[in-house]
Amino acid sequence: MIRQYELVERVKAYDPTADEGILNRAYVFSLKAHGAQTRASGDPYFSHPLEVAGILTTLKLDCDTIVTALLHDTVEDTLASLDEIENHFGAPVARLVDGVTKLSQLELQSDQTRHAENFRKFVLAMSQDIRVLLVKLADRLHNMRTLSFIENQTKRRRIANETMDIYVPLSERIGLQTIKEELEDLAFAEINEDARNSVNARLEFLRQESGDIVTRILNALSDMLAGHRLRASVEGREKRLYSIWRKMEIKNIAFEQLSDIVAFRIIVEDVADCYRALGLVHGAYPMVPGKFKDYISTPKPNDYRSLHTSVMGPERQRIEIQIRTREMHEEAELGVAAHWAFKQADAGSDGKQYRWLRELLDILDNAAGPEEFLEHTKLEMFRDQVFCFTPHGDLINLPRGATPVDFAYAVHSDIGDTCVGAKINGGMVPLRTRLSNGDQVEIVRSTVPSPSATWESFLVTGKARASVRRFVRSKQRKEYEALGRAIAEKIFREAGEPFAEAVVEQALPRLKLKTEVELYAALGQGNLSGKDFGDACFPARRLTGVASRALSLVRGRSGIAKAGDAAIPIRGLESGVAVHLADCCSPLPGDRIVGIVAIGMGVTVHTIDCETLVSFSDTPERWLDLSWDREEADNSVHVGRLSLVVANETGSLGELAMSIAKSKGNINNLKITNRSAEFFDFLVDVEVQDARHLTDVIATLRAVPCVSSVERARG
Ligand code: MN
């Protein structure tokens, strides 16, 4: 255990002006407050806050932060109150302790469903003052170091998972590389002990095999640089077990070379020397192509700066080298803490403070209240990403602007392919909804893959876009081919000829097409007209009649179709095609729909789940892929049909009508289909704007006590 005077000395060593008195008072206060409490390890409880303070001295943090570390568990776990702390140690320390206490309380709620909400509060709490997070991370680090003393395995596992999901990304984001790596490694040991042991065994073998090669390489590098009069210090650092494991996982490779386990680092005086050292290294050893990265001219989002390269080193071994200045090195090791170190307590003006942190603090200063702050920042620090959770509490990290469909594909492409709906924090939302930090996302799935082409307009991740595009293309192509083939057969029939592949093949050169498949696709897509096809097959005769007319139906890709006088805004049809909405399913804008071609009668539009469609499953050539034209659909009114079961009691009809009116639906028709002593069965036609609106109406009706069930009428 660190002694009282040792702690004070450590702080004094980097901050001679530190207030010795307050450090001593905090030490004694915490020691007394925790009294006889003990840790799972059997150590006195006080050893914990003391170790946490010790960790923070290695980050050279200011006096208030060290004091906060000593006091961080007193409000939560002892009789001490926040008022007392404010009286003894001042308002700034009290505020920091309060922040840490709040974070700890969030941690205690282990229920996975509250996880997401917690994370939101968590980030809000810590963004009040980044030092709160620094204390919390040190707290977590010490708890992870002593994790093995906890006997309950479930609890250990939960803490380790939480560390991996939340604390590791956070410490990475604020650039605390060393703490991040240690946390990761400790969590790894709990979560996947077998993997860690096997990596360790392999590492041990490689260490023995390579002997003191690391020292020899270090010396060779130092000598080479010194020979060119460059002042530099060279280090060789063994990589962490977890980072080796991750590399094996991601790249799906075994590790067997020195470059897989040791990273060399050259530390120089200034930026110019970085590039000079790089030149010397590349001059002395052949570089490995594609491995050079210049994070000095383009820093990472967490402001990490360094040059990275790989060369075939002095012993013809591939080695990785990082080159940076002393200052960059300190920042890489300490991250944001480097700017909270005592010497830079007033560093806001020196331009070196982390950009995102400065912005965050600016907004904090200017925001009227916490809501506005959250609204403005949407967590500025995570500007480029959102953290969301699966219903099991697994963290999914996505780029900003991502939707539930992106989320689904990020979890697994099968889940993306079968995604039909989504719940955010328990409520159904449109698939185009943008996810926010901390959202818990549940994907509603169908049994068959059914990605929609319209998703592409809102997807953000490359993986999701590519999957959807691939699916839609191959599906469309197959549909067009089948349709084209059916059209071709029909044209043969019209011409009074038996269908013959050979004839079609002969027509190919005349149509400047290469394969039959290509031809069918062109025919199905409408790029090739039925008449041209007929002329090419039977150059001697002229084709007339129904077929060529009917085929114009499927030509053209967009436009507004007409049904009677009212425009039905549907994409995927040529202008002028007669369209009507099927009575069986009454499709509404927003529903997923298909058109069924009735030759000579135009197109009937059904919802994709309409039962009537079964009778068309043998004639795929008659199916058209349609979607609603959103812009055109606004402000128009459509009729949705509901089937209801309502209790047969006084006033129930009135309640029903009231409820529909409340959700701005208009009853258009109402029919009792069955009537018993207890219940009425109704069919109700309601005027609504679109499918979502109808869903609202349904939801409102479900809340009415006399309504026993409500459903959209199908088939
Ligand atoms: Mn603690």
Boltz pocket constraint, residues with backbone or C-beta under 6 A from the ligand:
constraints:
  - pocket:
      binder: B
      contacts: [[A, 48], [A, 72], [A, 73], [A, 139]]
      max_distance: 6.0
